[in-house]
């Protein structure tokens, strides 16, 4: 089991976007996140369903999502860097397109609650009230940051006034929960639809509006959360082969008097002595380093040309905002860049599929990177009916379950073999016959692209 330590980070770099369908924007989002190193990525109008499980995952991030049920469109998602300790709050109301994720703060600091919400323009008052009740509950307990598309174009945030009844009710809810709205520029055409709230002074800063995700008609919002979030740091050490001295390793191995050391020793004793010598050589020739997280991992299909294209897109966007470039020029550039990204990714996947017979490792490494990271283990119940919630308690419950296999609580009473082994005591006591020809044949046919145990167990 890897050793984990706890660190803290005082600023979280965040970005929010209304995607208007992530179907043709996922690759660009991954490129943006790769280049700018965001800790949190909030998305509304994902338009995802169960068929998008493969394409939605992002390497190095936990994905929390809430898809619209029963009809097309909508949906919200939140990517959080894997190193942060966070859990999703469960909400049984499927009508409200909103998710809440709690990030654990430093030992003496409060937790941070992150909310992502999408409110359709035609949402009924009953659904609005369900959201307001939920918001009242979550805003009481900890520092709150809420972002999303709320579709209240008639609200004037400068004077806190509104025209429609639903808009006035929303303003009332904002005031009742002591929320402060931080976006001051229009986010879609001339309307301010995408909003960012906090419930504590100084919790959020560096708010900037600008840029599009693909050709979405909503502006992106960048901001920083200034709270101290708990960051899980790996303390697991591993061998640093990049700094290894293989010449020294070879020379030290050659100095080991193998024949003298192993002479007259049995297989187990000989293996123990040989392993001891190799580990001593390893300590001298191969330095150790702390196992790093996946923060710096480069996307396999993201090359220098695509990174330059992303910078050019941003530059032309600012020229368009200043009237020095036309919308058609910006649109054509976005489409061209999107096509280049999709071709680069498709070519990579084609190459991996082509060489899968000769190099399975690269193929499955890419496939595994698209899987959503494993979530935390849910609470467990021990044999006495007690619920284990902490990591230490869960580990004890699991350990007891595994240990029970080897004691009287197992399926077979001690001393009673399974039916298929009855009458085979004599065969089990016969030592295995090991022949040099058989071992040589097995070694000759080992698959170098499979794990050691997987290849050996087939024989």
C-alpha positions as CSV (number, residue, x, y, z in Angstrom):
1,X,0.0,0.0,0.0
2,X,1.5,3.4,-0.9
3,X,2.4,5.8,1.9
4,X,0.5,9.1,1.8
5,X,1.3,12.3,3.6
6,X,-0.8,15.4,3.9
7,X,0.2,18.8,2.6
8,X,-1.8,22.0,2.1
9,X,-2.1,24.4,-0.8
10,X,-3.3,28.0,-0.3
11,X,-4.6,28.8,-3.8
12,X,-6.6,26.7,-6.2
13,X,-6.5,27.7,-9.9
14,X,-10.0,27.3,-11.4
15,X,-11.8,27.7,-14.7
16,X,-15.5,27.5,-15.5
17,X,-17.2,27.2,-18.9
18,X,-20.6,26.7,-20.3
19,X,-19.8,24.1,-23.1
20,X,-23.0,23.9,-25.0
21,X,-22.1,20.2,-25.6
22,X,-18.8,18.7,-24.7
23,X,-19.1,16.3,-27.7
24,X,-16.6,18.2,-29.9
25,X,-14.8,20.2,-27.2
26,X,-13.2,17.5,-24.9
27,X,-9.9,17.5,-26.7
28,X,-9.6,21.3,-26.5
29,X,-10.5,21.3,-22.8
30,X,-7.8,18.7,-22.1
31,X,-5.2,20.8,-24.0
32,X,-6.2,24.0,-22.1
33,X,-6.0,22.2,-18.7
34,X,-2.6,20.6,-19.7
35,X,-1.2,24.0,-20.6
36,X,-2.5,26.1,-17.8
37,X,-2.4,23.5,-14.9
38,X,-5.9,24.1,-13.4
39,X,-6.8,22.5,-10.1
40,X,-10.6,22.7,-10.7
41,X,-12.5,22.6,-13.9
42,X,-16.3,23.3,-13.8
43,X,-18.5,22.7,-16.8
44,X,-22.2,23.3,-17.4
45,X,-24.3,22.0,-20.3
46,X,-22.2,19.0,-20.9
47,X,-24.9,17.2,-22.8
48,X,-23.5,13.9,-21.6
49,X,-25.2,10.6,-21.0
50,X,-24.0,7.0,-20.2
51,X,-22.4,6.7,-23.7
52,X,-19.9,9.4,-22.8
53,X,-18.2,7.5,-19.9
54,X,-15.2,6.8,-22.1
55,X,-14.6,10.2,-23.5
56,X,-15.4,12.2,-20.3
57,X,-12.5,11.0,-18.1
58,X,-9.4,13.2,-17.9
59,X,-6.1,11.8,-16.9
60,X,-4.9,13.0,-13.5
61,X,-8.4,14.3,-12.4
62,X,-11.4,13.0,-10.5
63,X,-14.6,13.5,-12.3
64,X,-17.9,14.4,-10.6
65,X,-20.8,14.6,-13.0
66,X,-24.6,14.9,-12.9
67,X,-26.2,14.2,-16.3
68,X,-29.7,15.4,-17.2
69,X,-32.2,12.6,-16.9
70,X,-34.8,11.7,-19.5
71,X,-34.0,14.3,-22.1
72,X,-31.2,15.8,-24.2
73,X,-29.0,18.7,-23.1
74,X,-28.0,20.1,-19.7
75,X,-25.8,18.4,-17.2
76,X,-22.9,19.6,-15.0
77,X,-19.5,18.3,-14.2
78,X,-16.5,19.1,-12.0
79,X,-12.9,17.9,-12.5
80,X,-10.7,18.0,-9.4
81,X,-7.1,17.2,-9.4
82,X,-6.5,13.7,-8.0
83,X,-4.2,14.9,-5.3
84,X,-7.0,16.7,-3.4
85,X,-9.1,15.0,-0.7
86,X,-12.7,15.5,-1.7
87,X,-16.1,13.8,-1.7
88,X,-19.4,14.4,-3.4
89,X,-22.5,15.2,-1.4
90,X,-25.4,13.1,-2.4
91,X,-28.6,14.8,-3.6
92,X,-31.7,12.7,-4.4
93,X,-33.5,15.5,-6.4
94,X,-32.9,14.7,-10.1
95,X,-34.8,17.7,-11.3
96,X,-32.1,20.1,-10.0
97,X,-29.0,20.1,-12.3
98,X,-26.5,20.8,-9.6
99,X,-23.7,18.9,-7.8
100,X,-21.8,19.6,-4.6
101,X,-18.2,18.5,-3.7
102,X,-16.6,19.0,-0.4
103,X,-12.8,19.6,-0.3
104,X,-11.2,18.9,3.0
105,X,-9.2,21.8,4.4
106,X,-6.0,21.8,6.4
107,X,-6.2,20.4,9.9
108,X,-7.2,23.7,11.6
109,X,-9.0,25.1,8.5
110,X,-12.5,24.8,7.4
111,X,-13.6,22.6,4.5
112,X,-14.4,24.2,1.1
113,X,-17.7,23.3,-0.6
114,X,-17.8,23.6,-4.4
115,X,-21.1,23.9,-6.2
116,X,-21.7,23.7,-10.0
117,X,-25.2,24.5,-11.2
118,X,-27.1,24.8,-14.5
119,X,-30.6,26.4,-14.4
120,X,-32.5,26.1,-17.7
121,X,-34.3,29.3,-18.9
122,X,-37.7,27.7,-18.6
123,X,-37.2,26.1,-15.1
124,X,-40.4,26.0,-13.0
125,X,-40.6,27.7,-9.6
126,X,-41.0,24.4,-7.8
127,X,-37.6,23.3,-9.0
128,X,-36.1,26.6,-8.1
129,X,-37.4,26.3,-4.6
130,X,-35.8,22.8,-4.3
131,X,-32.5,24.3,-5.2
132,X,-32.9,27.2,-2.7
133,X,-33.6,24.8,0.1
134,X,-30.5,22.8,-0.7
135,X,-28.4,26.0,-0.9
136,X,-29.6,27.1,2.5
137,X,-28.4,23.9,4.0
138,X,-25.0,23.7,2.4
139,X,-24.1,27.4,2.9
140,X,-24.4,27.1,6.7
141,X,-21.6,24.6,7.3
142,X,-18.4,25.8,5.6
143,X,-16.8,28.1,3.0
144,X,-18.9,28.0,-0.2
145,X,-18.0,28.7,-3.8
146,X,-20.9,28.3,-6.3
147,X,-20.5,28.7,-10.1
148,X,-22.8,28.1,-13.0
149,X,-25.3,29.3,-15.6
150,X,-28.4,30.6,-13.8
151,X,-30.2,32.2,-16.8
152,X,-31.4,35.4,-15.1
153,X,-30.7,38.0,-17.8
154,X,-33.0,40.6,-16.2
155,X,-31.0,40.9,-13.0
156,X,-28.9,44.1,-12.5
157,X,-26.2,42.9,-10.2
158,X,-24.8,46.5,-9.8
159,X,-28.0,47.6,-8.0
160,X,-29.4,44.1,-7.1
161,X,-32.7,44.7,-8.9
162,X,-34.7,42.4,-11.2
163,X,-37.9,42.5,-13.3
164,X,-39.4,39.0,-13.2
165,X,-40.8,37.3,-10.1
166,X,-38.4,34.3,-10.4
167,X,-35.4,36.7,-10.7
168,X,-36.5,38.6,-7.6
169,X,-36.9,35.4,-5.7
170,X,-33.3,34.4,-6.7
171,X,-31.9,37.7,-5.4
172,X,-33.8,37.1,-2.2
173,X,-32.2,33.7,-1.8
174,X,-28.7,35.1,-2.5
175,X,-29.2,37.7,0.2
176,X,-30.6,35.2,2.7
177,X,-27.5,33.0,2.4
178,X,-25.1,36.0,2.5
179,X,-23.6,35.3,-1.0
180,X,-21.6,37.7,-3.0
181,X,-21.7,37.7,-6.8
182,X,-18.3,38.3,-8.4
183,X,-18.7,38.4,-12.2
184,X,-19.1,41.9,-13.5
185,X,-19.0,41.4,-17.3
186,X,-21.5,39.9,-19.7
187,X,-20.9,36.2,-20.4
188,X,-23.2,35.6,-23.4
189,X,-23.8,38.5,-25.8
190,X,-24.8,41.4,-23.7
191,X,-26.3,39.3,-20.9
192,X,-24.7,38.2,-17.6
193,X,-25.9,34.6,-17.3
194,X,-22.9,32.8,-15.8
195,X,-22.4,33.7,-12.2
196,X,-19.8,33.1,-9.4
197,X,-20.7,33.3,-5.7
198,X,-18.8,33.1,-2.4
199,X,-20.1,33.3,1.1
200,X,-16.9,34.5,2.8
201,X,-14.9,37.7,2.2
202,X,-11.6,37.0,0.5
203,X,-12.4,33.4,-0.4
204,X,-12.3,34.0,-4.2
205,X,-10.1,36.3,-6.2
206,X,-8.5,36.9,-9.6
207,X,-11.8,36.7,-11.5
208,X,-11.4,37.1,-15.2
209,X,-13.9,36.7,-18.0
210,X,-12.9,36.0,-21.6
211,X,-12.4,33.3,-24.2
212,X,-14.6,30.5,-25.5
213,X,-14.4,26.7,-25.2
214,X,-14.6,25.8,-28.8
215,X,-17.4,27.8,-30.4
216,X,-19.6,28.0,-27.4
217,X,-21.4,31.3,-27.2
218,X,-20.6,31.7,-23.5
219,X,-17.4,33.3,-22.1
220,X,-15.1,31.3,-19.8
221,X,-14.5,32.5,-16.3
222,X,-11.1,32.0,-14.6
223,X,-10.7,32.5,-10.8
224,X,-8.7,31.4,-7.8
225,X,-10.0,30.0,-4.5
226,X,-7.8,31.3,-1.7
227,X,-8.6,28.7,1.0
228,X,-6.2,26.1,2.3
229,X,-7.2,22.7,0.8
230,X,-5.8,19.4,2.0
231,X,-3.5,17.9,-0.6
232,X,-2.5,14.2,-0.4
233,X,1.2,13.9,-1.1
234,X,2.7,10.5,-1.9
235,X,5.6,9.5,0.4
236,X,6.2,6.3,-1.5
237,X,9.7,6.0,-2.8
238,X,10.7,4.3,-6.0
239,X,13.9,3.6,-7.9
240,X,15.1,6.5,-10.0
241,X,16.4,4.7,-13.1
242,X,17.2,8.0,-14.9
243,X,20.0,8.6,-12.4
244,X,21.0,5.0,-12.1
245,X,24.6,3.9,-12.8
246,X,24.2,0.7,-14.7
247,X,27.9,0.4,-15.3
248,X,28.5,0.3,-11.6
249,X,25.6,-2.1,-11.2
250,X,27.1,-4.6,-13.7
251,X,30.5,-4.3,-12.2
252,X,29.3,-4.9,-8.6
253,X,27.2,-7.9,-9.7
254,X,30.2,-9.5,-11.5
255,X,32.2,-9.2,-8.2
256,X,29.7,-11.4,-6.3
257,X,31.3,-14.9,-5.9
258,X,28.1,-16.7,-6.9
259,X,29.6,-20.2,-7.1
260,X,31.1,-19.8,-3.6
261,X,28.1,-18.2,-2.1
262,X,25.5,-20.7,-3.5
263,X,27.6,-23.8,-3.2
264,X,25.8,-26.5,-1.1
265,X,22.8,-24.3,-0.6
266,X,19.2,-25.3,-1.2
267,X,16.9,-23.5,-3.6
268,X,15.2,-21.3,-1.0
269,X,18.4,-20.5,0.9
270,X,20.3,-19.9,-2.3
271,X,17.5,-17.5,-3.5
272,X,17.6,-15.6,-0.2
273,X,21.4,-15.1,-0.5
274,X,21.2,-14.1,-4.1
275,X,18.4,-11.6,-3.5
276,X,20.4,-10.1,-0.6
277,X,23.4,-9.5,-2.8
278,X,21.4,-8.0,-5.6
279,X,19.6,-5.6,-3.2
280,X,22.9,-4.5,-1.8
281,X,24.2,-3.7,-5.3
282,X,20.9,-2.0,-6.1
283,X,21.3,0.3,-3.1
284,X,24.7,1.4,-4.3
285,X,24.0,1.9,-8.0
286,X,20.3,3.0,-8.2
287,X,19.2,6.1,-6.2
288,X,15.7,6.4,-4.7
289,X,13.2,9.2,-5.3
290,X,9.7,10.1,-4.1
291,X,7.0,8.8,-6.5
292,X,5.5,11.8,-8.3
293,X,1.9,12.3,-9.0
294,X,0.5,12.7,-12.5
295,X,0.5,16.5,-12.6
296,X,3.3,16.8,-15.2
297,X,2.1,14.0,-17.5
298,X,2.0,15.2,-21.1
299,X,-1.0,14.3,-23.3
300,X,0.3,11.8,-25.8
301,X,-1.3,13.5,-28.8
302,X,-0.6,17.1,-27.7
303,X,2.4,18.3,-29.7
304,X,4.1,21.7,-30.0
305,X,2.1,22.7,-33.0
306,X,-1.2,22.3,-31.2
307,X,0.1,24.3,-28.2
308,X,1.0,27.1,-30.6
309,X,-2.4,26.9,-32.2
310,X,-4.1,27.3,-28.8
311,X,-2.0,30.4,-28.1
312,X,-2.9,31.8,-31.6
313,X,-6.6,31.2,-30.9
314,X,-6.4,33.2,-27.7
315,X,-4.6,36.0,-29.5
316,X,-7.2,36.2,-32.3
317,X,-10.0,36.2,-29.7
318,X,-8.6,39.3,-28.0
319,X,-8.2,40.9,-31.5
320,X,-11.8,40.2,-32.2
321,X,-12.9,41.7,-28.9
322,X,-11.0,44.9,-29.8
323,X,-12.5,45.0,-33.3
324,X,-9.3,44.2,-35.1
325,X,-10.4,40.8,-36.4
326,X,-13.8,39.6,-37.7
327,X,-16.0,37.0,-36.1
328,X,-15.6,34.9,-39.3
329,X,-11.8,34.9,-38.9
330,X,-12.0,33.8,-35.3
331,X,-14.7,31.2,-36.1
332,X,-12.7,29.6,-38.9
333,X,-9.5,29.5,-36.8
334,X,-11.4,27.7,-34.0
335,X,-12.8,25.2,-36.4
336,X,-9.4,24.6,-38.0
337,X,-7.8,24.1,-34.6
338,X,-10.5,21.8,-33.4
339,X,-10.0,19.6,-36.6
340,X,-6.2,19.5,-36.0
341,X,-6.7,18.3,-32.4
342,X,-9.2,15.6,-33.4
343,X,-6.9,14.3,-36.2
344,X,-3.9,14.2,-33.9
345,X,-5.8,12.2,-31.3
346,X,-7.4,9.9,-33.9
347,X,-3.9,9.2,-35.4
348,X,-2.5,8.4,-32.0
349,X,-5.3,5.9,-31.3
350,X,-4.9,4.4,-34.8
351,X,-1.2,3.9,-34.2
352,X,-1.8,2.2,-30.8
353,X,-4.4,-0.1,-32.4
354,X,-2.0,-1.0,-35.2
355,X,0.9,-2.0,-33.0
356,X,-1.2,-3.7,-30.2
357,X,0.1,-7.2,-31.1
358,X,3.7,-6.1,-30.7
359,X,3.3,-3.6,-27.9
360,X,0.3,-4.1,-25.7
361,X,1.7,-2.0,-22.8
362,X,1.3,1.3,-24.7
363,X,-2.2,0.4,-25.8
364,X,-3.5,-0.5,-22.3
365,X,-1.6,2.4,-20.7
366,X,-3.6,4.8,-22.9
367,X,-6.9,2.9,-22.3
368,X,-6.4,3.0,-18.5
369,X,-5.7,6.7,-18.6
370,X,-9.2,7.2,-20.0
371,X,-10.8,5.4,-17.1
372,X,-12.3,7.5,-14.3
373,X,-10.0,7.2,-11.2
374,X,-11.2,4.9,-8.5
375,X,-13.5,6.6,-6.0
376,X,-13.1,6.4,-2.3
377,X,-14.4,3.3,-0.6
378,X,-17.9,3.7,0.8
379,X,-18.5,3.1,4.6
380,X,-18.2,-0.6,5.6
381,X,-19.9,-2.6,8.3
382,X,-17.9,-5.1,10.4
383,X,-19.2,-8.4,11.8
384,X,-20.6,-6.8,14.9
385,X,-22.7,-4.3,12.9
386,X,-20.5,-1.2,13.5
387,X,-20.1,1.2,10.5
388,X,-16.5,2.1,9.6
389,X,-16.1,5.5,8.0
390,X,-12.5,6.5,8.5
391,X,-9.7,5.0,6.3
392,X,-8.1,3.3,9.3
393,X,-11.4,1.7,10.4
394,X,-12.1,0.5,6.8
395,X,-8.6,-1.0,6.6
396,X,-9.3,-3.0,9.8
397,X,-12.6,-4.3,8.4
398,X,-11.1,-5.4,5.1
399,X,-8.1,-7.0,6.9
400,X,-10.4,-9.0,9.1
401,X,-12.4,-10.1,6.1
402,X,-9.3,-11.3,4.3
403,X,-7.9,-12.9,7.4
404,X,-11.1,-14.9,8.0
405,X,-10.3,-17.0,4.9
406,X,-7.4,-18.6,6.8
407,X,-9.2,-19.4,10.1
408,X,-12.2,-21.4,11.3
409,X,-14.6,-18.8,9.8
410,X,-13.7,-19.9,6.3
411,X,-16.0,-22.0,4.1
412,X,-14.0,-25.2,4.9
413,X,-13.4,-26.2,8.5
414,X,-9.8,-26.5,9.4
415,X,-8.4,-29.9,8.4
416,X,-11.2,-30.5,5.9
417,X,-10.0,-30.1,2.3
418,X,-12.3,-29.2,-0.5
419,X,-14.1,-32.1,-2.3
420,X,-11.9,-31.8,-5.4
421,X,-8.7,-32.3,-3.2
422,X,-10.0,-35.3,-1.3
423,X,-7.9,-38.5,-1.8
424,X,-5.0,-36.5,-3.3
425,X,-2.9,-36.3,-0.1
426,X,-0.3,-38.6,-1.6
427,X,0.0,-36.5,-4.8
428,X,0.4,-33.3,-2.8
429,X,3.2,-34.7,-0.8
430,X,5.2,-35.6,-3.9
431,X,7.9,-32.9,-4.6
432,X,7.5,-31.2,-8.0
433,X,9.7,-32.4,-10.8
434,X,11.7,-29.6,-12.3
435,X,13.5,-30.2,-15.6
436,X,15.9,-27.9,-17.3
437,X,14.3,-28.4,-20.7
438,X,10.8,-27.4,-19.3
439,X,12.1,-24.3,-17.6
440,X,14.1,-23.3,-20.7
441,X,11.0,-23.7,-22.9
442,X,8.8,-21.6,-20.5
443,X,11.4,-18.8,-20.5
444,X,11.6,-18.9,-24.2
445,X,7.9,-18.4,-24.7
446,X,7.4,-15.7,-22.1
447,X,5.4,-12.7,-23.3
448,X,7.5,-9.6,-22.5
449,X,4.4,-7.4,-22.7
450,X,2.6,-9.1,-19.8
451,X,3.1,-9.0,-16.1
452,X,5.5,-11.6,-14.6
453,X,2.8,-13.5,-12.7
454,X,0.4,-13.5,-15.6
455,X,2.8,-15.1,-18.0
456,X,4.1,-17.7,-15.5
457,X,0.6,-18.8,-14.3
458,X,-0.4,-19.8,-17.8
459,X,2.1,-22.7,-17.6
